[in-house]
Amino acid sequence: MNPLEHFFTRRFKQGILLVAAFILCLQVPLNAQKIPRQTLISMTSEWEGERYPDGRPKVPADVLERMEEVSIEEAWGTLRQHDYHNQFAGGPWKILKPGEVMVGRALTATYYPARPGVQKHISEQQEKAGHTGPTNTWPIDMLNQGDLYVANGFGKIKDGTLIGDRLGNTIYANSGNGVVFEGSSRDREGLSEIEGFNAFVRDWDPSFIQHMMLIGLNTPTLIGEATVMPGDVVLAKQTGVIFIPAHLAEEVVIDSERTRLRDGFAHQRVQDGTYTAGQMDTEWTDEIRQDFENWLRSNSEELQEKFGVGQATIDELLEE
C-alpha cells in the first residue's frame, strides 16, 4: 500500500468509528457527550476491580508503576494472545520528552470540526451538567491522579492545538501525568518546563484552538489505528503508544516480569560461562530449571529492585 492509499484508508477507518461514537453519544438524554455508567460498565465487563463513579475501570496504582518497565513489544504480544489486534498507535509522534515513559488510565475525548447547531446543543447540555469554560477544558477538569488525557483531534494541526502550557500545568496538577493527542499542541517550550509532564502529539503549532467541538467525553475513541476505551492503561514509549484493556493490565505486567527474570538469568549464566547461548535458547533441562529456582530464591530482593518486578511474580515462578 502506497503512502497516499494508507492515508485515505486510515482516515476512512477513523471516520467510521467516530460516526458510530457520535450516534451513541447523541442517544444520551442529559449529557450529549457521555455514555451512561451502565453502558460503560457493559463495554468493559471483563474488568472486575474498582471503578470510578462514572464507571471507568480503575487499575491499581501498583500495576501502573510496574507497567513502566514493560516494553511495547511485550504488551503487544500478550494482547494478541487475547485477540486484541488493534491497540497500538505508531508514529510519526512528536514526543515532548522522548526519554520519559508515560503510563496512566485513559480519560478520553473526541473532537469534530465545529457545526453551529450541534455545538449549541452540546453547550446547552454541558451547562446543565455543570461544565463551564471552553470545551477543551472539560476533560481536564475530570482528571484524577493517575489518569492520562487521551484525545482525538481528528489530526488537525493548525487551529487544532488542544492545550498550551497553562492547560498543561492544570493537567499535571490534576493527574500527575501528560497527554496523547491525535492532533496538535502549542507552547512546546513552556510544556517542556513542567517536570513530570510529557506529551505525544502529531505536531506542534503556534495557533490556538478554533472551529472544533467536543463530541465525545469519556467515550470510546480512536488514536491512530487503535480503539481506546476509558480506563485503558496507556503505555507510551519512543516506539509508540499501546492501549491495554484494564482487565489485561496485570497479566501484561506479569508476563513482562517473567520474561525479564528468565532473560536476566540466561544472560548472567551465559556471561559467567555456566551455560551456552544454545542451552538458554532451547527448552531448559531439569538441571537448568533447578538452577533458575535457586537463583530466584537466593536473590529475591535484589531481583525486585534490579528488574522492577513484584514479589508475587517471583513467588508464582517458584510455585511452578
C-alpha positions in Angstrom: 0.0 0.0 0.0 1.5 3.4 -1.0 1.5 6.3 1.4 -1.5 8.0 -0.2 -3.6 4.9 0.0 -2.5 4.4 3.6 -3.6 7.9 4.4 -7.1 7.6 3.0 -7.6 4.1 4.4 -6.6 5.4 7.9 -8.9 8.4 7.6 -11.8 6.2 6.4 -11.4 3.9 9.4 -11.3 6.9 11.7 -14.5 8.3 10.2 -16.4 5.1 10.6 -15.6 4.7 14.3 -16.2 8.4 15.1 -19.6 8.4 13.4 -20.5 5.3 15.4 -19.4 7.0 18.6 -21.3 10.2 17.6 -24.5 8.2 17.2 -24.0 6.5 20.5 -23.4 9.8 22.3 -26.5 11.5 20.9 -28.7 8.8 22.4 -27.9 10.0 25.9 -30.6 12.4 27.0 -28.8 14.7 29.6 -25.2 14.9 28.5 -24.7 14.7 24.8 -21.0 13.7 25.1 -21.0 11.0 27.7 -22.3 7.4 27.7 -24.3 6.1 30.7 -22.4 4.5 33.5 -24.0 1.1 33.0 -23.2 1.2 29.3 -19.5 1.8 30.1 -19.6 -1.0 32.6 -21.1 -3.3 30.0 -18.5 -2.3 27.4 -15.7 -3.1 29.9 -17.4 -6.0 31.6 -14.3 -8.2 31.8 -12.9 -5.8 34.4 -13.9 -7.0 37.9 -12.0 -4.5 40.0 -12.6 -1.0 41.4 -14.3 1.7 39.2 -14.6 5.4 39.2 -18.1 6.8 39.9 -18.7 7.2 36.2 -18.0 3.5 35.6 -14.4 3.8 34.3 -12.1 1.0 35.4 -9.6 2.0 38.0 -6.5 -0.2 37.6 -4.5 -0.2 40.8 -1.6 2.2 41.2 1.0 -0.5 41.8 0.1 -2.1 38.4 0.6 1.3 36.7 4.0 1.6 38.4 5.2 -1.8 37.3 3.9 -1.1 33.8 6.6 1.4 33.2 9.2 -1.4 32.8 7.1 -3.2 30.2 8.2 -3.0 26.6 5.7 -2.2 23.8 6.5 -5.5 22.2 5.8 -7.5 25.4 2.5 -5.7 25.9 1.6 -6.2 22.2 2.4 -9.9 22.4 0.1 -10.5 25.4 -2.7 -8.6 23.9 -2.5 -10.5 20.6 -2.9 -13.8 22.6 -6.3 -12.5 23.7 -7.3 -11.3 20.2 -6.8 -7.6 20.8 -5.2 -6.7 17.5 -5.9 -3.0 17.3 -4.4 -1.5 20.4 -1.1 0.1 19.1 -0.8 3.5 17.6 2.5 4.1 15.9 4.3 7.1 14.6 5.0 9.7 13.5 4.7 11.0 17.0 6.2 14.3 18.1 7.3 13.5 21.7 7.9 16.3 24.2 10.4 14.3 26.2 11.5 11.3 24.2 13.4 9.6 27.1 10.4 9.7 29.5 7.8 6.9 29.8 4.2 7.7 30.3 1.7 5.3 32.0 -1.8 6.1 33.1 -5.5 5.3 33.0 -7.1 6.7 29.8 -9.6 9.6 30.2 -10.8 10.1 26.6 -12.1 13.0 24.5 -13.2 13.2 20.8 -13.4 16.4 18.8 -15.1 17.1 15.5 -15.0 20.0 13.1 -17.4 22.6 14.5 -21.0 22.7 13.3 -23.1 25.6 14.9 -26.4 23.8 15.6 -24.7 20.7 17.1 -22.2 22.8 19.0 -25.1 24.9 20.5 -26.9 21.8 21.7 -23.7 20.4 23.3 -23.0 23.6 25.1 -26.6 23.7 26.5 -26.4 20.2 27.7 -23.0 20.6 29.3 -24.1 23.8 31.1 -26.9 21.7 32.6 -24.3 19.1 33.7 -22.3 21.8 35.4 -19.4 22.3 33.0 -18.1 25.8 32.5 -15.4 27.4 30.4 -14.2 26.4 26.9 -14.9 22.8 25.9 -11.3 21.8 25.7 -11.0 22.3 29.4 -13.9 19.9 30.3 -11.9 16.7 30.1 -9.1 18.3 32.0 -11.5 19.2 34.9 -12.4 15.5 35.1 -8.8 14.2 35.5 -7.8 12.2 38.7 -4.3 11.4 39.8 -3.0 8.5 37.7 -5.2 9.4 34.7 -3.7 10.2 31.3 -5.6 12.5 28.9 -6.2 10.9 25.5 -7.9 13.0 22.8 -8.7 12.6 19.2 -8.5 15.9 17.5 -9.1 14.3 14.1 -5.4 15.0 13.2 -5.9 18.8 13.0 -2.7 20.7 13.3 -3.2 24.4 12.6 -6.0 25.8 14.8 -6.3 22.3 16.4 -4.0 22.8 19.4 -5.8 21.2 22.2 -3.7 22.6 25.0 -0.9 25.1 25.8 1.4 25.4 28.8 -1.4 26.8 31.0 -3.6 23.8 30.5 -0.6 21.6 30.6 0.1 22.8 34.1 -3.5 22.1 35.1 -3.4 18.6 33.6 -0.3 17.8 35.5 -1.7 19.2 38.8 -4.9 17.1 38.3 -3.3 13.8 37.1 0.4 13.9 37.7 0.6 12.8 34.1 0.6 14.1 30.4 -1.3 13.7 27.2 -1.7 11.6 24.0 -3.3 13.6 21.2 -4.4 12.6 17.7 -3.9 16.2 16.9 -1.6 19.1 18.0 -0.5 21.2 20.9 1.1 24.6 21.3 3.7 26.1 23.7 6.2 23.4 23.4 8.9 25.3 25.3 6.5 26.1 28.2 5.3 22.5 28.4 8.8 21.1 28.5 9.4 23.1 31.7 6.7 21.1 33.6 8.7 18.4 35.4 7.0 15.0 35.1 4.7 16.1 32.2 5.1 14.5 28.8 3.1 14.7 25.5 2.7 12.5 22.5 1.2 14.7 19.7 1.1 14.6 15.9 2.7 18.0 15.6 3.3 21.4 17.3 1.8 24.6 16.1 1.7 28.2 17.5 -2.0 28.7 16.6 -4.8 28.4 19.1 -7.8 26.0 19.0 -10.8 27.1 17.0 -13.7 25.7 14.9 -13.7 22.4 16.8 -16.3 20.9 19.1 -16.1 18.3 21.8 -18.4 15.4 20.6 -17.3 12.6 23.0 -16.2 12.8 26.6 -15.0 9.7 28.3 -16.4 7.6 25.4 -14.7 5.1 23.0 -12.3 7.0 20.7 -9.7 6.4 18.0 -5.9 7.1 18.2 -4.1 6.2 15.1 -5.5 2.7 14.3 -6.1 1.9 17.9 -9.5 1.7 19.6 -9.3 3.3 23.1 -11.7 2.8 25.9 -12.0 4.9 29.0 -9.9 3.2 31.7 -7.5 1.5 29.4 -3.9 1.6 30.6 -1.9 3.8 28.3 1.8 2.9 27.8 3.7 5.5 25.8 7.3 5.0 24.8 9.5 6.0 22.0 8.2 3.0 19.9 4.7 4.4 20.1 1.6 4.1 22.3 -0.3 1.0 23.2 -3.7 1.0 25.0 -4.1 -2.0 27.3 -7.7 -3.1 28.3 -8.0 -2.8 32.1 -8.7 -6.5 32.7 -5.4 -7.5 30.9 -3.2 -4.9 32.5 -1.9 -7.1 35.4 -1.4 -10.0 33.0 0.7 -7.8 30.7 2.8 -6.8 33.7 3.3 -10.3 35.0 4.2 -11.7 31.5 6.8 -9.0 31.1 8.3 -9.6 34.6 8.5 -13.3 33.9 10.3 -12.6 30.6 12.7 -10.2 32.3 13.6 -12.7 35.0 14.2 -15.5 32.6 16.3 -13.3 30.3 18.3 -11.9 33.3 19.1 -15.4 34.5 20.0 -16.6 31.0 22.3 -13.6 30.3 24.1 -13.9 33.6 24.7 -17.7 33.2 25.9 -17.3 29.6 28.3 -14.5 30.7 29.8 -16.4 33.6 30.2 -19.5 31.3 27.8 -21.8 33.2 25.7 -22.5 30.1 26.0 -21.8 26.4 23.7 -19.5 24.4 22.3 -22.6 22.7 21.3 -24.1 26.0 19.5 -20.9 27.0 17.6 -20.6 23.7 16.1 -24.1 23.8 13.9 -25.9 26.3 15.6 -25.9 29.6 16.7 -29.1 31.2 15.6 -30.1 34.7 19.1 -29.1 35.9 18.7 -25.6 34.5 15.2 -25.2 35.9 16.5 -26.1 39.3 19.4 -23.6 39.0 16.8 -20.9 38.0 14.7 -21.7 41.0 17.8 -21.5 43.3 18.7 -18.2 41.6 15.2 -16.8 42.3 15.2 -17.8 46.0 18.7 -16.5 46.8 18.4 -13.2 45.0 14.7 -12.3 45.6 15.1 -8.7 47.0 17.9 -7.8 44.6 15.9 -9.1 41.6 12.9 -7.0 42.5 15.0 -3.8 42.5 17.2 -4.7 39.5 14.4 -5.9 37.2 11.5 -3.9 38.6 9.4 -7.0 39.3 6.9 -7.8 42.0 7.5 -10.4 44.7 4.2 -12.0 43.6 5.7 -12.8 40.2 8.8 -14.4 41.8 6.5 -16.4 44.1 4.4 -17.7 41.2 7.5 -18.8 39.3 8.8 -20.6 42.3 5.4 -22.4 42.7 5.6 -23.6 39.2 
